[in-house]
Amino acid sequence: MAKIEEIQKALKNLGIDGWLLTDFHNRDALAYKVLGIDHTKFTSRRWFCLVPKEGKAVALVSKVEPNRLEGLDAEMKTYLSLDELKTLLKGLVSGKKVAMQFSVEIPAVSVVDGGTVDFVRACGGEVVSSKDLVQMFEGLVDKTQYETHKKAGQKVEKIKDEAFSLISEALKGSKTITEYDVQQFIMKRFEEEGLTSDGELPIVAINEHAADPHYFPTKDKASVIRQGDKVLIDLWARLSFGGAIYYDITWCGYCGDKAPEDYQRLFAIVALARDEVVSFIEDRVSKGDFPFGYECDEVARKVIERHGFGAHFVHRTGHSIGECVHGMGVNLDSLETKDTRKVIPKALFSIEPGIYLSGKMGVRTEINCYIHEDLKVEVTGTIQRSLLLL
């Protein structure tokens, strides 16, 4: 379990009476992780656990599964009937402000179903989102985890370079190479380097395919890469052991000696947007005025809008990075959601503005950014300054 003292300190700072964790049918892996309980163990009855801002945690478990939270440092109470559960839950939450995995803004946090939220409210609880608690206790990256991110980054950067070189060598040797071939090469190299992407495949997209932010080539649906093509590669991986943190980047290149002016222009715009976000975060963090995720997104969006391509920036500026490539911390997002969590020390996230011209081409540049506890803002890898020429 996360240190109870730290959770209680956070609850007091947020003005919340308790963190109400609950599950049914193993839906909320996060709740088990916070409590330090095995997520995979069979769960066929509802349980609740309130971590209060003061005092000992209290858990409600079914008499059918009385040992479901075995080992948890909490006062255990059992129920059998629905009426018994209602009575016990009222005793826990009535008149209290309780945080739950519920959010209108952030889908990744909102895993408690509406019926359960209504049930808690009917028992007298005021339900608020646990989004800030989730970031604090499951969305941040400590120094040891940061080192795994950096080590993965060194390997991923090398494999990225090798992938682009593979394309260049094939073109120079007049050999046929497809998007799928490059994708499979990357996956093979991940395995050789002790990396995993947890079964997710990298994006290798040329020309109009790159206008789809989530285009994935397959063996039966992949284009041959030729001279004059525009190439986007997005790859992410972590070291192959539990607790390791992902590294996630996107680079663009051109198959030829000089990229077309329109392609260069688009890349220059997204690179400017990326760099302005970094500068904005550096300035705000240095003052201890931690920006909201949505504010960082607005910085990039305004740059791209100013250059006339606002309608073609169709996704958020960045996402949290953790043990999953999309982590549980703050996202840089004012478009798909409005992330009102702050960019705080130990946050790790991508910055990846893009422009996508349907049927023509797409460009994206992606870096990873980490906020150190001493407020240093670090881009944790190489920054692409110009298009690669293949």
N, C-alpha and C positions, 0 to 999 in steps of 0.2 A: 504494500500500500504506500502511496505517496505519503510523505511525512505529515502526520495529522496536524502538527504544530504549524507547518507551512500552509496547509489548506485553511486552517482556522484563521491564521493571520490574513490570508487573502480574502476570506469571507468578511472579516471585519473591515478591511480596507474598501471592499466593494459595497458595504452596507447590506449584506445578505445574511439571513439567519442560518442557512444551512445548504449543503449540496445534497440533493435527493437523487440518489442513483437507483436505478431499477432495471429489471430485465424480464423477458419472457421469450422462451424458445431461442436463447442465445443470439438475440438481435443486436445487442449493444456491447461489442467487444471492448469498447472504451471503458465502460463501467467496470468491467472485470479487471482491466489493466490498472485503473486508478486504485482499486481495492486490493490488488495483488492476488486475485483469485483466478483459477484456471477457467478460461473461457469455453473450452471444448466440452467440459463435463455436461452431461444430459440435464436439460432444464425444461421441465414441462409445466411448472407452476410459477406464478409471479412472485418476485421478491422485491423488497424495498430496503434501502439503507440510507439513513440520514446522517451525514457528517455535520454536526452542528458547529456554530462558531465558537462555542464553549462546551466543554464536557465530552463524554464518551459517545462514540457512534452507537446508533441503535438500528438493528436490522429486524425486518419482519419477513419470516420465511414460512412456507406452507408445512403443515404437519406431515404431508405426503413426501416432502423433500427437506426435512429439517437440517440436513447437513450440507445443503448446497453452498453455504458461505462458511464452511468449516475452516477454521484457522484465522478467521477475521477477528481482529481485536475490537469487538463490539458487543453490546448487550443484545442477546438474541431473544426475540419474542416470536411465538408461533401462532398461526391461525389455521382454521379449517374451513369455515364458511365465509361467504362474502360479507355477511354482517359483521363477523369477527374482524375481518380485514379492514372494513370501513371504520370500525371503532378504534382499532389500533392506529390506523393511518391518521384519523382525526387527532388522536393524542399526540402524534408526531408533528403534524404540519399546521393545525388550526391556528390562525392568527399569525403565521410566520411567512416570511418571504423566502422561498426556496428556489434554488437554481436547478434546472433540469436540462438534459440534452434535447433542447427545443429551441428553434430559431427560425424566424421568418426570413432573415437575411442570408443565413449561411447553411445551405443544405447538408454539408458534411457533418455539422454538429447536430442537426435535427433528426435524430434517430428514434426518439420516444414518440409513440403514436399519439394521435389527437385524443383518442379515447382515454388513454392513461392520464394525459394532461388534464382533461375535463374531470376525471375521477379525483385527482389531487385537488383541483379547484373546488369540487363539490364537498370535499372533506375540510374545506376552510383554508387551504394553502394559497398563497399568492405566488404564481409560477413566473419566474424570470429565466432568461437564457443563461446557460452555463458557458457561453462562448468564450468569455475571458478566462474562466477557470480552465477550460479545455486547453486554451493556448498556453497558459502558465504551466500546466502540469503534464501536457502531452504534446504540445506544439513547439516547444523550444529545444535547442540543441546544446548540450553541455560541451565542455572542452574535449573530453574523450571522444564523444560522438563527432565533433567537428574534425578531429584528426582523421577519422574514418572517411569522412566526406572529402577531405583533401587528398587522401591516398587514392580514393576512387577517382577523383578528378584527374590526377596525373595519368592514370591508366586510360580513362575515357578520352582525354585530350590526345593521347598517343594514337588511340584507335581511330579517332576522328581524322587525324592527319593521314593515317594509313588508308582510310576509306577514300579520301579524296585523291590520294596518290594512286590507288588502284584504278580509279576512273581515268586519271591522266595517262597512266601507262597503257591502259587498254586502248585509249584513243590514239596514242602515238604509235601503237603496234597494230593498228587497224583490227583490233579484236572486238568481238561483240560482247557488250556488257549491259545488263539491265538494272533497273532500280532494285528488283528482287535480289539479284546477284550481290549487290552492295549491301543490302539489308542482311542477307545471310552471312556474308563475310564478317559484318560487325558482330552478329550473334556468336559466330564461331570464336572470334577474338575475345569476346566477353568471357566465354567459358575458359579459354586458354589463360586468361589473365586473372582468373579467380573472381570474376564479377558475375552478378546476376541482375536481370531486369524483371525478375519474378514473372517470367512468361510473356511480358509485354514486348512487342517488336518495335524497333526504331523506325522512324519515318525517313524514307529516301524518296524524294519527289522532284520531278523536273517540270519545267515550263508550267502548263496549265494545271498540272497535278499539285503543284506547290500553292495554288490558289485555294486549295482545300486544306485548312490548318491541321486536320487530322486524317490526311491521306496515308493509307498503308498499302504498299504494293504486295501482291500475292504472286505465287508461281504462275498462275494462269492470267493474271492481270497486272502486267508491268511493262513499262515502255523501255525500249532500247535507248541508251544514252549515246548521243551523237555530238559531233562538233556543232557549236552554236547553241547548245542547250544551257539552260539555267538550272542549277542544282541546289536543292535545299536538303540538308541532313540534320535531323533532330534525334539525339541519342541520349539515353539516361541509364544509369546503372549504379549499383552499390557493391561493396565487398560482400562475399557470399557467407556471411554469418549473422546471427541475430544481433540486433541493435545497431548495425551499420547504417549509415546515412547516405542517401542518394546524391548523385551529381548529375545535372541535367543541362544540356547546352544545345544550341542550334547555330549552325554556320551555313553560309551560302557561297556558291562558286559559279564560275562561268567556264564553259568548255571552249576556250579560244584564247587568243593573245590579248584581246581588248573587249571588255564587256560593253554592250550597247548603252548609250547615254541614259535611256529611260530606266534601265535596270540599275545602273549606277546611282541615279537620282533617288529611286525608291530606297535603295540600301542606305544612302546618306541620310535620308529622312528618319528611318527607323533607328539608325545608329545615334542620331542627334536626340531623338526621343529617349532612348535608353540612357544616354549620358546625362541628360537633364534630370532624369529620375534619380540617378546616383547622386548628383550634386545636390538635389533637393533634400534627399534623405541625409546626406552628410551634414548639411547646414542645420537641419532641424535637430538631428540627434546630438550634434556637438553642443547644442544649447540645452539639452535635456528636454526638449519640446518634441516628444515622440509623435510622428505623424500617424494619422489613421491610414489604413490600407487604401481606402477609396481616394484619399488625397493624392497618394503616389500615382494611382492610375490616372487621375485627372491631369497630372503634369504631362505624362506621355501622350494622352489623348489630345490635349490642346496643341502640342507640337504637330501632330499628324493632321489635325483639323486645320491648322494654320496653313498647311501646305496643300490643302484641298482634297485630302484622302480620308477624312474622318469616317465616311460611310464604309470604308474598306478596312477599317481596323475593327475586326468582328469578335474579338475575345478580350478578356482581361489582360492587364499588363504583366501580371505575375502571380505565382502561387507559392504557398508554403511548401517546403521540402523537409522530409523527415525519413523515417524508416520505410514509408511509402513515398513514391515520387511526388504525390500530392499529399502534403502533410496536413496536420491539424491546427497549424498556426495561421497567422494573418495572411490573407491574399491581397494582392494589389488590384483592387476591383471596385469600380464604380459603375460598371456596365451590366454585367450579368447579375450581380448582387451589389449591395453597398456595404462593404466590409468596414464596420465601425470598430474593429479591434485595432490596436496600435502596433506599430513597428517598434519593438522593444528589444533590449539586450537579450542575446541568445536566439533571436529570430533568424532563420535561414530561409531564403526565398529566391525565386527566379525573377528576373526582369526581362521580358521578352515581347516588346512591341512588334507588330507586323502589319503589312499592307498586302491585301489579297485582291487581285484584279481577275474576276471570274473569266475563265476561258483563255487567259493570257499568261499570267505569272503571279507568283507570290514571293514575298521576302520576309524574313524574320531573323532577328538577332537575339540570342538568349545567353544571359550570364547568370551566375549565382552570386548572391550577396549575403554576407553574414554580419550581424551586429555584435561586436565583442562587448564583454562586460565593462571594459574601460571606455566604451562608446566609440571605439574605432570602427569605421565602416569598411569592410573588406570585400572587394570583388575577388572571389576565391580561385579564379582561373584566368586564362588568357582572354582578352577582349578583342573581338574581330573589328579591325579599323577599316578594312576595304575588302572588296570581293576577292575571293581566291580565283586565280587564273589557272586552269587545268590544261 
